Amino acid sequence: MNIADIYWLYTDSMENPETATVDATLARLHCNASEYAVAVNTTIAGQLDGKHPFPLAGGALYRLGADTVAFHEAVLALCATGWVSCSAPLLRTLLDLLLSTAIIVERADEAEMRGFRCTHYCLKAMLSEGDGEAQKSNRRQIESGIALLAGTDQEQARRFIFNDRLPAYWYAPDYYRRPQEAADALLTAELSLYYSKLSSAAHGGFFGLSIFRDQPDTIHPNQRSDPRSQALALSTSIRIILEQTRARDQFELGGQLSNTYDHLIARLLKTSREWHALQSGRP
């Protein structure tokens, strides 16, 4: 199943009256952002299938893109069913997916090694886990990945997998020591600030979890009608998927679909301004 299948299967299930609780303009823009991600992925598959100049980086970006679409759709599902207050950890995960994307595409001459580390980090963590057959299977996957690297990078990859201590993040410490450092360097100031704020929510912090509650001092475990929080969550999710998809388009296609990004980001900014102006006149 490819990323297009994931998206279209999900939208088939979204023919649900509950989605009417979400602002129609934002819901439409949310859908269009997913369609943009699918269009970029489809174009990459059609033009580079079997001949990707960056097979390891491309594979990592494909997986990051698929997960981005899935979490983007999950944010809409929470908003549409009264659980927007639970969306902060999902948005933090979306930012982590964007961050990994930005790190991989930051330097083309290092993209393959970064793509290898991103996709093989979990195998490094499982080197001594499972039975003998599972360990052999993991080792074969690692060796297959190393074989795709240039000869000068293969020794570095082996050292990372078999000798270096397991770092807290796949990109640490060689590229960035911690996520916030990478966010400050690679993301917009607005998204970098969100990363810091959402970190609290991802760890159950009281302040972080209250971000997406219109009445944060009203504490209960039930569904809520939080239109302002819905708008913030959806706008943030839309911005993240647009930036992640543009990074793929720029790196893998040379910006062939940049006009689509420009159109969607302009719509998002216009919608956000209109929403804030509308809400500013309400109690």
Backbone torsions as a table, in degrees:
resi	resn	phi	psi	omega
1	MET	NA	128.6	179.8
2	ASN	-100.8	-179.8	-173.4
3	ILE	-63.4	-34.1	178.1
4	ALA	-64.5	-41.1	177.8
5	ASP	-61.4	-43.7	-179.6
6	ILE	-57.5	-46.3	-176.5
7	TYR	-68.0	-48.4	-174.5
8	TRP	-70.8	-32.0	173.8
9	LEU	-62.9	-38.6	-179.0
10	TYR	-69.2	-43.6	-177.1
11	THR	-66.8	-29.3	174.9
12	ASP	-58.2	-36.2	-178.3
13	SER	-83.6	-6.5	-177.2
14	MET	-87.3	4.1	174.4
15	GLU	-74.9	75.5	-170.6
16	ASN	-135.7	129.2	-179.2
17	PRO	-57.0	-24.3	-177.2
18	GLU	-64.3	-25.1	-179.5
19	THR	-67.9	-14.1	178.3
20	ALA	-66.7	-14.9	178.8
21	THR	-74.9	-10.8	-179.6
22	VAL	-94.9	141.8	176.6
23	ASP	-50.2	125.6	-172.1
24	ALA	-62.5	-39.1	-179.0
25	THR	-65.5	-44.4	178.7
26	LEU	-68.1	-38.2	178.9
27	ALA	-63.0	-40.2	178.6
28	ARG	-66.6	-42.1	179.4
29	LEU	-66.7	-37.1	176.0
30	HIS	-58.8	-46.0	178.7
31	CYS	-63.6	-44.1	179.8
32	ASN	-62.8	-34.3	177.2
33	ALA	-65.0	-40.6	176.5
34	SER	-64.3	-40.7	179.3
35	GLU	-63.0	-37.1	176.3
36	TYR	-62.0	-44.0	178.1
37	ALA	-62.0	-42.0	178.8
38	VAL	-65.0	-40.9	-179.3
39	ALA	-63.1	-42.9	178.1
40	VAL	-64.1	-45.5	-179.8
41	ASN	-62.1	-42.2	180.0
42	THR	-64.3	-40.8	178.8
43	THR	-64.9	-42.4	177.5
44	ILE	-60.3	-46.6	-179.3
45	ALA	-61.9	-40.3	-178.4
46	GLY	-71.0	-37.3	-175.1
47	GLN	-90.4	-28.5	-172.2
48	LEU	-116.3	4.0	-177.3
49	ASP	-56.4	119.1	177.9
50	GLY	81.3	-6.1	-178.9
51	LYS	-141.4	36.8	-179.7
52	HIS	-68.6	128.7	-179.9
53	PRO	-67.5	-19.3	178.3
54	PHE	-128.9	75.5	-173.6
55	PRO	-61.8	-39.5	-179.5
56	LEU	-74.5	-45.4	176.8
57	ALA	-64.1	-42.0	179.2
58	GLY	-62.4	-40.4	177.2
59	GLY	-63.8	-40.8	178.3
60	ALA	-65.5	-42.8	-179.3
61	LEU	-66.4	-34.6	176.4
62	TYR	-61.4	-47.6	-179.2
63	ARG	-65.3	-41.9	178.1
64	LEU	-63.7	-38.0	178.6
65	GLY	-66.2	-42.5	179.0
66	ALA	-62.0	-44.6	179.5
67	ASP	-66.8	-34.6	178.6
68	THR	-62.7	-45.4	177.8
69	VAL	-61.1	-43.7	-177.8
70	ALA	-62.0	-47.4	-179.2
71	PHE	-69.7	-34.4	175.6
72	HIS	-59.6	-44.7	178.5
73	GLU	-68.7	-34.3	179.2
74	ALA	-65.4	-34.9	177.1
75	VAL	-62.3	-42.9	177.1
76	LEU	-61.7	-41.8	-179.8
77	ALA	-61.0	-41.4	177.6
78	LEU	-64.1	-43.7	-179.3
79	CYS	-63.8	-39.0	-174.9
80	ALA	-75.0	-15.8	-175.6
81	THR	-117.6	13.4	173.3
82	GLY	89.4	14.3	-177.0
83	TRP	-117.6	30.5	-179.6
84	VAL	-59.4	-25.8	179.4
85	SER	-62.9	-17.0	179.7
86	CYS	-96.5	7.1	-172.3
87	SER	-83.8	-15.1	-175.7
88	ALA	-58.0	-46.6	178.7
89	PRO	-62.0	-33.6	177.6
90	LEU	-67.1	-41.3	179.0
91	LEU	-67.2	-35.7	175.7
92	ARG	-63.4	-40.9	177.0
93	THR	-63.4	-41.2	176.4
94	LEU	-58.9	-40.2	177.3
95	LEU	-66.1	-36.0	176.1
96	ASP	-64.8	-39.0	176.8
97	LEU	-64.2	-42.3	176.5
98	LEU	-63.8	-39.4	-178.9
99	LEU	-64.1	-44.8	177.3
100	SER	-61.2	-40.2	177.5
101	THR	-60.6	-47.7	-177.8
102	ALA	-62.6	-37.5	179.7
103	ILE	-67.7	-41.1	-179.2
104	ILE	-64.1	-44.2	-173.6
105	VAL	-87.9	-1.1	-176.2
106	GLU	-58.4	-42.6	-178.7
107	ARG	-134.3	117.7	-177.4
108	ALA	-62.9	-34.3	-177.4
109	ASP	-71.9	-13.2	177.6
110	GLU	-116.0	3.6	-172.6
111	ALA	-61.6	-38.4	-178.0
112	GLU	-67.3	-42.9	177.6
113	MET	-64.8	-40.8	179.4
114	ARG	-66.7	-40.6	176.8
115	GLY	-63.0	-39.4	177.2
116	PHE	-61.9	-46.9	-178.6
117	ARG	-64.9	-38.7	-179.5
118	CYS	-62.8	-43.7	-174.8
119	THR	-88.0	-18.8	-176.8
120	HIS	-108.1	-0.7	178.3
121	TYR	-57.1	-43.2	-178.1
122	CYS	-66.0	-33.0	178.4
123	LEU	-70.0	-34.7	174.8
124	LYS	-60.5	-41.2	-178.8
125	ALA	-67.8	-21.3	-176.1
126	MET	-107.6	15.1	-175.2
127	LEU	-55.7	-38.5	-176.5
128	SER	-105.8	12.0	-178.9
129	GLU	-98.3	158.2	177.7
130	GLY	78.6	-178.7	-179.9
131	ASP	-81.3	-179.4	-176.1
132	GLY	-60.1	-39.0	-179.0
133	GLU	-67.0	-39.9	178.8
134	ALA	-64.7	-39.9	179.0
135	GLN	-65.6	-38.4	177.6
136	LYS	-65.2	-39.2	179.1
137	SER	-64.4	-43.0	177.6
138	ASN	-62.5	-40.6	-179.8
139	ARG	-64.6	-39.2	178.5
140	ARG	-64.7	-41.1	178.0
141	GLN	-63.2	-41.0	178.6
142	ILE	-63.0	-46.3	-178.5
143	GLU	-64.2	-36.7	178.2
144	SER	-64.3	-39.3	177.9
145	GLY	-67.4	-43.6	179.4
146	ILE	-60.9	-37.2	-178.1
147	ALA	-63.8	-23.0	179.7
148	LEU	-80.8	-14.1	-179.5
149	LEU	-80.8	156.5	173.2
150	ALA	-63.1	152.3	-176.4
151	GLY	-54.1	-37.6	-178.4
152	THR	-69.6	-21.2	-178.6
153	ASP	-94.2	-15.5	-173.8
154	GLN	-66.1	-39.2	177.9
155	GLU	-64.0	-40.9	178.6
156	GLN	-63.3	-40.1	179.7
157	ALA	-66.0	-41.9	178.6
158	ARG	-63.6	-39.6	179.5
159	ARG	-64.9	-40.3	178.7
160	PHE	-63.0	-44.6	-175.7
161	ILE	-75.0	-45.7	-167.4
162	PHE	-103.6	-17.0	-175.3
163	ASN	-118.6	-40.8	-176.8
164	ASP	-69.3	151.2	173.5
165	ARG	-66.1	150.7	179.4
166	LEU	-68.9	115.8	180.0
167	PRO	-78.6	166.1	179.6
168	ALA	-69.0	-27.4	-179.3
169	TYR	-135.7	150.7	-175.2
170	TRP	-61.4	-26.7	-176.2
171	TYR	-93.1	-4.5	-178.1
172	ALA	-92.5	150.7	-9.2
173	PRO	-94.3	3.4	-170.1
174	ASP	-68.1	-35.4	-177.1
175	TYR	-103.5	-52.2	175.0
176	TYR	-144.8	141.3	-176.2
177	ARG	-78.5	-30.5	-178.1
178	ARG	-148.4	159.6	-175.7
179	PRO	-59.7	-42.9	-176.8
180	GLN	-63.3	-35.5	176.2
181	GLU	-60.4	-44.2	178.3
182	ALA	-66.7	-41.2	180.0
183	ALA	-61.9	-43.2	179.6
184	ASP	-63.1	-33.1	-176.1
185	ALA	-84.4	-32.4	-167.1
186	LEU	-115.0	-23.0	-177.8
187	LEU	-99.4	166.5	174.9
188	THR	-65.1	159.4	-179.4
189	ALA	-58.3	-38.4	-179.5
190	GLU	-64.6	-46.8	-178.5
191	LEU	-70.9	-33.8	176.6
192	SER	-63.8	-39.6	177.4
193	LEU	-65.4	-41.5	177.6
194	TYR	-61.4	-37.8	179.6
195	TYR	-59.5	-43.3	179.4
196	SER	-64.2	-45.2	-178.6
197	LYS	-66.0	-41.5	-175.8
198	LEU	-75.8	-15.6	176.2
199	SER	-60.2	-37.1	178.2
200	SER	-62.7	-43.1	-179.5
201	ALA	-66.5	-37.8	-178.5
202	ALA	-63.7	-22.8	179.3
203	HIS	-108.7	18.3	175.7
204	GLY	78.1	18.5	-179.6
205	GLY	-69.2	140.7	-176.2
206	PHE	-60.7	-46.3	-178.5
207	PHE	-63.5	-45.0	-178.5
208	GLY	-62.2	-40.9	-178.5
209	LEU	-72.1	-17.2	-179.7
210	SER	-88.1	-6.2	-176.2
211	ILE	-59.2	-39.7	-174.8
212	PHE	-105.3	46.1	172.1
213	ARG	-131.3	122.8	179.7
214	ASP	-63.5	-31.3	176.7
215	GLN	-124.2	80.3	-172.5
216	PRO	-63.0	-20.9	179.8
217	ASP	-84.9	-6.6	175.5
218	THR	-92.4	105.2	-172.1
219	ILE	-104.7	120.3	172.9
220	HIS	-162.7	163.0	-175.9
221	PRO	-93.8	13.3	-172.2
222	ASN	-95.0	168.6	175.2
223	GLN	-61.9	151.5	-175.8
224	ARG	-131.1	153.9	169.8
225	SER	-104.7	98.1	-173.6
226	ASP	-123.1	75.4	-174.8
227	PRO	-60.7	-37.7	179.3
228	ARG	-66.5	-42.3	178.8
229	SER	-67.9	-36.9	175.6
230	GLN	-58.9	-46.1	-178.9
231	ALA	-62.4	-40.8	178.9
232	LEU	-65.8	-45.1	-178.8
233	ALA	-64.5	-46.1	-179.0
234	LEU	-66.4	-42.6	179.3
235	SER	-62.1	-40.6	179.4
236	THR	-66.2	-44.8	179.1
237	SER	-62.1	-42.9	178.2
238	ILE	-60.8	-44.9	-178.7
239	ARG	-62.1	-40.5	-177.9
240	ILE	-65.9	-46.8	-178.2
241	ILE	-67.1	-33.7	176.2
242	LEU	-63.5	-42.8	-179.0
243	GLU	-69.5	-39.8	178.8
244	GLN	-64.3	-42.1	-178.8
245	THR	-69.9	-39.9	177.4
246	ARG	-61.5	-38.8	178.7
247	ALA	-60.0	-42.8	177.1
248	ARG	-63.8	-44.3	-178.8
249	ASP	-61.2	-46.3	-179.2
250	GLN	-64.7	-43.3	-174.2
251	PHE	-77.1	-42.0	-172.4
252	GLU	-98.0	-23.4	-176.4
253	LEU	-122.2	-0.6	-179.4
254	GLY	70.2	22.7	176.9
255	GLY	81.5	29.8	-177.9
256	GLN	-61.9	-30.6	-178.5
257	LEU	-108.0	28.8	-177.2
258	SER	-65.8	-29.1	178.3
259	ASN	-64.2	-35.0	178.1
260	THR	-65.4	-43.4	176.7
261	TYR	-59.5	-47.9	-178.1
262	ASP	-58.4	-42.3	-179.6
263	HIS	-64.9	-44.9	-176.6
264	LEU	-70.9	-39.7	-179.4
265	ILE	-67.9	-34.6	176.6
266	ALA	-65.8	-40.7	176.8
267	ARG	-63.6	-41.3	179.9
268	LEU	-62.8	-46.8	-179.2
269	LEU	-63.5	-40.9	179.1
270	LYS	-65.2	-44.1	179.9
271	THR	-63.9	-40.8	179.7
272	SER	-63.5	-42.6	178.7
273	ARG	-63.2	-44.1	180.0
274	GLU	-64.6	-39.6	-179.7
275	TRP	-64.8	-45.7	179.7
276	HIS	-63.1	-38.9	179.8
277	ALA	-65.7	-39.3	178.7
278	LEU	-65.5	-44.3	-176.3
279	GLN	-72.7	-26.6	-178.1
280	SER	-65.0	-19.6	178.5
281	GLY	-92.6	3.6	180.0
282	ARG	-106.2	154.6	179.3
283	PRO	-71.1	NA	NA
